[in-house]
């Protein structure tokens, strides 16, 4: 098993991608700390992990609350003695529509959940990883990080910022044994896409509405591919790869191990300005 004996923290673990990653990690032998705001959803996932023969605890957490995130890290360290992997999956789509028509509070809240939430959980967990000289941090990006989607300014801005945060944090942690990468899941059909599609119809955001209809009708990306990539990034197979954005849909991550040294010597899989020559 690729994660046998490891301890992983997963935020937004009560549903969708977070739930899928949790079950994939459990199948690979990891012990889990599952964080989200909904206690009932977390308990359902804990039960599913238990049926797989593995251990999980539910820690109700608001990732935008510093005290909550610090309590999460302490609870996991006290229970399991270590934290080997952190998956920052908690996120929201935010308002859909022209920027000037967006509700200001909704726009700011999107940045707070997607970006500041990632920052706060990293800030709480990194000291544990530094003490053990080992750790894998995986920040969920999204198509909004590499694509400018009209009528999705909050979501796209927050997800692009998560990738840049990933790159900066990877540089800060260079040489410590802790790696930080971003995972692009693709347009996986989750409840977030249901909400986005409905909002897009109301706002007259035709591109997002049509994309949402395609995703919600079965044309989206595979949640299993996303979970498999999350396993790969948390495992020894990803080696020294750090500060990179890896896509579950666009990148052949299974073939990357022999190329990791080459990748780390250049700008591949990063957010960089490309020249014309």
N, C-alpha and C positions, 0 to 999 in steps of 0.2 A: 504494500500500500504506500502511496506516494507521500502521505502526510501522517504516517503512523506515529502516535505519541505526541504530536504537535498540539499546541493550543492556539485557537483562532478566535478573534473577535470579529463579528460581522454586524454592521449597523443596517437598519432597514431590513432586518432579517425576518419579519413577520409575514411577508408576502412577496410575490413576483420574483425578481432576480435574486434578491437577498435570500429568500427561502430556497431557491434552486441551488445557490452556492452553498448554503448551509448543508443541504442534503448531500451534495457532491463531496464536500469536505468530510462529512460523517462517513460516507462510503469509503473514503481514503484513509480513515483511521484517526481523524483529528477530534480532539475534545473542543467543545464550542461554548462561547459566550455570545448569546444572541441578544441584540439590543434593538429596541424600537419603542414607539410611544404606546402601542396597543398591547396590553398585557395578554389579552385573550388570544390574539394572533400568535404571539411569541410562545405561549403555552402549547398551542397546536403544533408548532414546529418542533418544540422540545419533545413532544410525544412522538412525532414522526422520526426524529433522530434516535429516540430510545428504541423504537421498533427496529431500527437498523443495527442495534446492539452497541450504540455509542452514547457518550455522556454529553449533556448540554445543560446550561443554565440560562434562564431568562432574566435579563436586567432591564427593567423599564427605563428608557433613556430618551431625553430630549437633547439631540446633538447640538442644539443652539444654546444650551445651558452649561456653563463652565462647571458648575458644581456636579451636575449629572455626569458629565464626561469624566471628570476626575474620580467620581464614585465608581463609575464603570471600570476604570483601569485598576483601582484598588481592589474591587470585588474579585476581578479575574485573577490578579496577582495573589491575593490571599487564598483563593480557592485552588488554583492550579500551580502557583509558584512561578509562572512564566507566561509570556505572550510571544508566540512565534510568528503569528500572522495577524494583520489587521486589514479588513476589507471595509472601506468607507463607501457604502452603497446607498445610505439614506439620501434621498433627494426628491425634489418636486419639479413639476414642469413650469409653474408660474403662470402669469397672465398671458393670454393670446390676443394679439391685435396690435395696431399701430402704437409705437412707443408713447406718443402724446396722449393716447386714449387709455393707456394702462393705469390701473389704480396704483398710486405711489407706494402705498404700504405693501401691496401684493408684490410689486417689483422688488422692493428692498428685502422682503421676506424670502424671496427666491434666492437672492445672493446670500442671505444669512444662513439658510438651510444648506444650500449646495456647496458654498465656498467656506463660510465661517464654520459651519458644522464639521467639515472635513478638517479644517485647521485645528479646532478644539479637540477632536478625538485624537488626531496625530500628536498634539501637544501633551495630552494626558498619557498616551501609550509609549511614546518614544523613550522616556527615562527608563522604563522597564526593559525595553529592547537594548538600550545602551549598556545597562548593567550586565546583561547576559551576552553582550557583543554579538548579537544575532537578531534578525527580524526581517520580515517581508511586509511592506506596506503596499496595498493595492487600492488605488483611488478610482472609483467609477467615473469615467468620462461619458461622453455621449456624442451622437452625430452633431450636436450643436457646437462641439469644440472645434471641428474642422470644416463645418459648413455654416455659411451665413444664411439662416432661415428668416425670411421676412415674417414679421409679426410674432417673433419669438425672442425678442431682445434680451429679456432677463435670463431665460434658459441658456441661450447661446453664450452670453457673456459669462455666466457663472461657470459653465462647463469648460470654456476655454481657459478661464482663470484657474480651474482645478488642475488642468494639465500643466500650466506654467508653475503653479505651486509645487506640483510633483517634481518638476525639473529642478527648481531651486532647492527643495528639500533634499533631493538626491545628492546635489553638490555639497550641501552642508553636512550630510552624513557620510560622505565619501571616506572610505577607510575604516569605518566603524563596524562593519559587518551587517549594517542595516541597509536594505535596498528599498527604493520607492519607485513604483511604476503606475501608470494609468492604464485602465482597461476600457476599451471602447466596445460596448456590448452589441452595437447595432440596434436597429429599431425592433426591439422585442415587444411582443404584445403583452402589456401589463395593464393594470387599472389606470396607470398614468396616461397611457395612450388612449384609453376610453375617454378620460376627462379632456385631454387635449383635442380630440376629434370633435367632441361636443362643443367645446369652447370655440374652436375654429369655425364651426358652422354658424354659431351665433355672431361671431365677429366678422364674418365674410372673408376669412383668411383661407382662400381657395386652395393654395398649395398645401398647407398643413392639413386642411380637411381631407383632400384627396389622398395625401400620404397616409393620414390616419385611417381612412377607410381601407386602404390596401393592407396596412399592418393589422388592423382589427379583424379583417376577413381572412386571415391566414397567410398573408404575403409578407409577414415580418421576418426578422432574423430568428435563429434558433436559440432558445433559452438554454438548451443543453450545451451548445457550442460555447456560450458565454460562461457557463459554469465550469466547463472543461478548461477554458483559458484561465479562469480564476484559480483552479487547482494547479495548473502549470506555473503560474506566477508565484504561488506560495511554496512550490516544491523546489528541491535541489536542481531540477532540470533547468530552471531559469538562471541558475548560477549567479554571476556578477552583473547581470543585466540590471540597469538602474537608470532612472530619469528618462524613461521611454514610454511612449503611448503605443500600445499594441491593440489592434482591432481583432475582435472575434470573427468578423466577416471578411475583412480585406487582407489580413495577414496570415501566412502559413506558419503559425507559431510553433507547430510541432517540428518544423524543420529549422528552427532558429538556433538550437544549442550549438552546432558547430560554427556558427557565424557570430556568436556573442562578442568575442574579442574584436572582430572586424566592426561590428555595429558600434561598440563602445568607443572606437577610435574615430568615428565620424559623427555626422548629424542625422543619421537615419532614425526614423520613428520619433522625431522631435518637432516642436513648433519653431520653424526657422524661416527666414526670408530667403527665397530662392532667386538667384541671379538669372539673367537672360543667357549667359554664356555656358 
